[in-house]
Amino acid sequence: MSPTARIARLLSSWAGIGIGVPMLIRAAIGVAPFDVLNTGVAHRLDISLGLCFILNAVVFYGAGRLLGARLGWACVVGTIVIGPMVNFWLARLPTHHAMVPRLLLYAGGIAIIAVAICLVITTELGAGPSEVFMLGLIHRGMPIVAARWISDGLPLVIGAVIGGAIGVGTLVFAVVMGPLVKLGLRALHYDPTKRNEPAHRTPT
């Protein structure tokens, strides 16, 4: 993949997360698992949600690195630029009370986030905290779907235990994201289990 294509995918992934997360929030059916952890830590420590995100991201980046995943400059930059994009779209997306538009927002948010996750992983420039942790588990020999279930399930469970916000949509997110990521990476002809090989690609 050319450097231009990698940057284009990276920017597209950031834009996707920037709109996908607010769509889930406005749907009010359930936030992403990592946000359950963020809200739980914020509740327990009485600190801002933004600071909780940074602290939890550092922990997951560290755990993923210890498992063998690579970190990149985009890990840091993405953490900085995605927040303002989320705020931008939160201020513009309307709040709905009817269930049908909320379900449409939720389904659209899930699909956009899944695409964004696959795009950022294939750039190899630095993924989000949940993705780095997932890639670390994959590096240790775990299948993609199982690794995603754990990378979503761990923050979900810990966050729920300490009082984080959780909904039915959170559980659905944790179940479906693994298969969606696997399908997306396959569609992009990218195999994360081959990350130590020069091509980082599935054979053609």
C-alpha positions in Angstrom: 0.0 0.0 0.0 1.3 3.4 -0.9 1.9 6.1 1.7 -0.8 8.2 0.2 -3.3 5.3 0.4 -2.4 4.6 4.0 -2.9 8.3 5.0 -6.2 8.4 3.1 -7.4 5.3 5.0 -6.2 6.7 8.3 -8.1 10.0 7.8 -11.2 8.1 6.6 -11.1 5.9 9.8 -10.8 8.9 12.1 -13.7 10.6 10.3 -15.7 7.4 10.6 -15.1 7.1 14.4 -15.8 10.8 14.7 -19.3 10.4 13.3 -20.0 6.8 14.3 -19.6 7.3 18.1 -22.0 10.3 18.2 -24.5 8.3 16.2 -24.4 5.6 19.0 -24.7 8.3 21.7 -27.7 10.0 20.0 -29.3 6.6 19.5 -29.3 6.2 23.3 -29.5 2.4 23.0 -26.0 1.6 24.4 -22.5 3.1 24.1 -19.5 1.2 22.8 -17.8 -1.1 25.4 -14.7 1.1 25.9 -17.0 4.0 26.8 -18.6 1.8 29.5 -15.2 1.6 31.1 -14.6 5.4 30.6 -17.9 6.3 32.3 -17.3 3.8 35.1 -13.9 5.2 35.9 -15.2 8.8 35.7 -17.9 7.8 38.1 -15.6 6.1 40.6 -12.8 8.7 40.5 -14.9 11.8 39.9 -12.8 13.0 37.0 -13.6 14.1 33.5 -14.6 11.6 30.8 -11.8 13.0 28.6 -9.2 12.3 31.2 -10.6 8.8 31.7 -10.3 8.1 28.1 -6.7 9.0 28.0 -5.9 7.0 31.2 -7.7 3.9 29.9 -6.2 4.3 26.4 -2.7 4.3 28.0 -3.5 1.1 29.9 -4.8 -0.7 26.8 -2.0 0.5 24.6 0.4 -0.8 27.2 -1.3 -4.2 27.5 -1.4 -4.5 23.7 2.2 -3.7 23.4 3.2 -6.2 26.0 1.2 -8.8 24.0 3.2 -8.0 20.9 1.1 -5.4 19.0 2.8 -2.5 17.4 2.2 1.1 18.4 2.4 4.0 15.9 2.3 7.8 15.8 -1.4 7.6 14.8 -2.2 6.1 18.2 -1.4 9.5 19.8 -2.6 11.8 17.0 -5.9 9.9 16.7 -6.6 10.2 20.4 -6.2 14.0 20.0 -8.1 14.6 16.8 -11.1 12.3 17.2 -12.4 14.0 20.4 -13.1 17.3 18.6 -14.8 15.5 15.7 -17.0 13.7 18.2 -18.0 17.0 19.8 -18.6 18.5 16.4 -21.1 15.9 15.3 -22.7 15.6 18.8 -23.6 19.3 18.5 -25.2 18.7 15.1 -27.0 15.3 15.3 -30.5 15.7 16.6 -31.9 13.8 19.5 -34.7 11.4 18.6 -37.4 9.9 20.9 -39.0 7.6 18.4 -37.4 4.1 18.3 -37.2 3.8 14.5 -34.8 6.7 13.9 -32.8 5.7 17.0 -32.4 2.1 15.6 -31.3 3.6 12.2 -28.7 5.8 14.0 -27.5 2.8 16.0 -27.2 0.4 13.0 -25.5 3.1 10.9 -23.1 3.9 13.8 -22.1 0.2 14.2 -21.5 -0.2 10.5 -19.4 3.0 10.2 -17.3 2.1 13.3 -16.7 -1.4 11.9 -15.4 0.0 8.6 -13.3 2.6 10.5 -11.7 -0.1 12.6 -10.8 -2.2 9.6 -9.4 0.8 7.8 -7.1 2.0 10.6 -5.8 -1.5 11.3 -4.8 -2.0 7.6 -2.7 1.3 7.6 -0.4 -0.1 10.3 0.2 3.5 11.4 -1.4 3.1 14.9 -4.9 2.0 15.8 -7.1 2.8 18.8 -6.7 1.3 22.2 -9.2 -1.5 21.8 -7.7 -2.4 18.4 -4.1 -2.5 19.7 -5.2 -4.8 22.5 -7.0 -7.0 20.0 -4.0 -7.1 17.7 -1.9 -8.1 20.7 -4.2 -11.0 21.4 -4.1 -12.0 17.7 -0.3 -11.9 17.8 -0.5 -14.4 20.6 -2.4 -16.8 18.4 -6.0 -15.9 19.2 -8.6 -15.8 16.3 -9.8 -12.4 15.2 -13.4 -12.8 16.4 -12.4 -14.1 19.8 -9.7 -11.4 20.2 -12.3 -8.7 19.4 -14.8 -10.2 21.9 -12.2 -10.0 24.6 -11.0 -6.5 23.7 -14.6 -5.4 23.9 -15.8 -7.7 26.7 -13.0 -6.8 29.2 -13.8 -3.0 29.3 -17.5 -3.7 29.2 -17.4 -6.0 32.2 -15.0 -3.9 34.3 -16.9 -0.7 33.4 -20.3 -2.3 34.3 -19.0 -3.5 37.7 -17.8 0.0 38.7 -20.9 1.7 37.5 -20.4 2.6 33.9 -23.2 3.4 31.5 -24.5 0.3 29.7 -27.4 -0.6 27.5 -28.7 -3.4 25.2 -26.9 -1.8 22.3 -23.6 -2.2 24.2 -24.1 -5.9 24.4 -25.0 -6.1 20.7 -21.9 -4.0 19.8 -19.7 -6.4 21.8 -21.2 -9.5 20.0 -21.3 -8.3 16.4 -18.2 -6.2 16.1 -15.9 -9.3 16.1 -17.5 -10.9 13.0 -17.8 -7.5 11.3 -14.1 -6.8 11.8 -13.2 -10.2 10.5 -15.3 -9.7 7.4 -14.0 -6.2 6.8 -10.4 -7.2 7.1 -11.0 -10.1 4.7 -12.6 -7.7 2.2 -9.6 -5.5 2.4 -7.3 -8.6 1.9 -5.5 -8.0 5.2 -4.5 -10.7 7.6 -3.4 -9.4 11.0 -1.9 -12.9 11.9 0.7 -12.3 9.2 1.9 -9.0 10.7 5.5 -10.3 11.1 5.8 -11.1 7.4 7.1 -8.5 5.1 3.9 -8.2 3.0 1.4 -8.2 5.8 -1.1 -9.5 3.3 -3.0 -12.7 2.6 -1.6 -14.7 -0.3 -3.3 -14.1 -3.6 
